[in-house]
Amino acid sequence: ASGQDFGLVVGQSVRFLLAFTIMIVMAQIPPQHFNYWSPWLFVFGLILLFGVLMFGSSGGGAKRWLAFGPFRFQPSEIMKLAVPMTVAWYFANKALPPLMRYVFVSFIIITAPAALIAKQPDLGTALLIVAAGLLVVFYAGVRWRYIILALVSLIPVAWVMWEYIMKEYQKQRVHTYINL
């Protein structure tokens, strides 16, 4: 897979070992610390996403990166962790199953960063973040009638997205995925 490039194998191995080490270190942190830092990480991520809109660098027709000197990164990567952690933090001190008003607030927590990411445009990451956040809502024990209501309400949302928001290349990816 490396095309006989041993340097590529070494580079990937170093990254793997670094990531594995970070995973081991993070596993040693008590969950209460993650609970405390989740909303702060979420707010920090939102600020960075607004920064992408104003100061972000473009590549391949998308404005997704923030550059700090030679270092470039995508704030949406932070939100992949921050959104489900923040939704879990929000539900942590609520009676379960959650009341509709708590579910509504969790949807705001989920959709705010997802909308900013979809605007970049990065629909795949936005949908991944929505799915991760909704899984936490589901695991919080949301009532089935709310789930059915949400699924039914997604029908007109999907139509609006298809007709007015999605770019042609995104529609083509969907067609390819479902083999049309």
Secondary structure as the mmCIF struct_conf table of DSSP 4:
data_model
#
loop_
_struct_conf.conf_type_id
_struct_conf.id
_struct_conf.beg_label_comp_id
_struct_conf.beg_label_asym_id
_struct_conf.beg_label_seq_id
_struct_conf.end_label_comp_id
_struct_conf.end_label_asym_id
_struct_conf.end_label_seq_id
TURN_TY1_P TURN_TY1_P1 GLY A 3 GLN A 4
HELX_RH_AL_P HELX_RH_AL_P1 PHE A 6 ALA A 27
TURN_TY1_P TURN_TY1_P2 GLN A 28 GLN A 28
BEND BEND1 ILE A 29 ILE A 29
HELX_RH_AL_P HELX_RH_AL_P2 PRO A 31 PHE A 55
HELX_LH_PP_P HELX_LH_PP_P1 GLY A 56 GLY A 56
STRN STRN1 SER A 57 GLY A 59
TURN_TY1_P TURN_TY1_P3 GLY A 60 GLY A 61
STRN STRN2 ALA A 62 PHE A 68
TURN_TY1_P TURN_TY1_P4 GLY A 69 PRO A 70
STRN STRN3 PHE A 71 PHE A 73
HELX_RH_AL_P HELX_RH_AL_P3 PRO A 75 ALA A 92
TURN_TY1_P TURN_TY1_P5 ASN A 93 ASN A 93
BEND BEND2 LYS A 94 LYS A 94
BEND BEND3 LEU A 96 PRO A 97
HELX_LH_PP_P HELX_LH_PP_P2 PRO A 98 LEU A 99
HELX_RH_AL_P HELX_RH_AL_P4 MET A 100 ALA A 118
TURN_TY1_P TURN_TY1_P6 LYS A 119 PRO A 121
HELX_RH_AL_P HELX_RH_AL_P5 LEU A 123 TYR A 139
TURN_TY1_P TURN_TY1_P7 ALA A 140 GLY A 141
HELX_RH_AL_P HELX_RH_AL_P6 TRP A 144 VAL A 160
HELX_RH_PI_P HELX_RH_PI_P1 MET A 161 ILE A 165
BEND BEND4 MET A 166 MET A 166
HELX_RH_AL_P HELX_RH_AL_P7 GLU A 168 TYR A 177
TURN_TY1_P TURN_TY1_P8 ILE A 178 ASN A 179
#
